[in-house]
């Protein structure tokens, strides 16, 4: 049998009574219910928000990549419009155009 003194039991029950008062407080219960609801059951719960934040970061990196690509394309367009050598280089590389006295050989390497 346990050998608890009266004061130890009184302290134990007082501690339990205090926790019971806290746990069954209407404000604490309301807060706990709302916290559980927002974390797990709401339409935009915590896990969906984390997923959306990850998607947002991916979209931001893609937007930065495409902005950089747009700047490169605009620079190439400017070069093509103002520089005849750049226009000839672009036509030869992209559309495989050639002069009348030239032959073009296209070598394709197998993809690994």
PyMOL commands that set and color helices and strands:
alter all, ss='L'
color gray80, all
select helices_A, chain A and resi 6-23+26-41+46-82+84-95
alter helices_A, ss='H'
color red, helices_A
deselect
rebuild
show_as cartoon
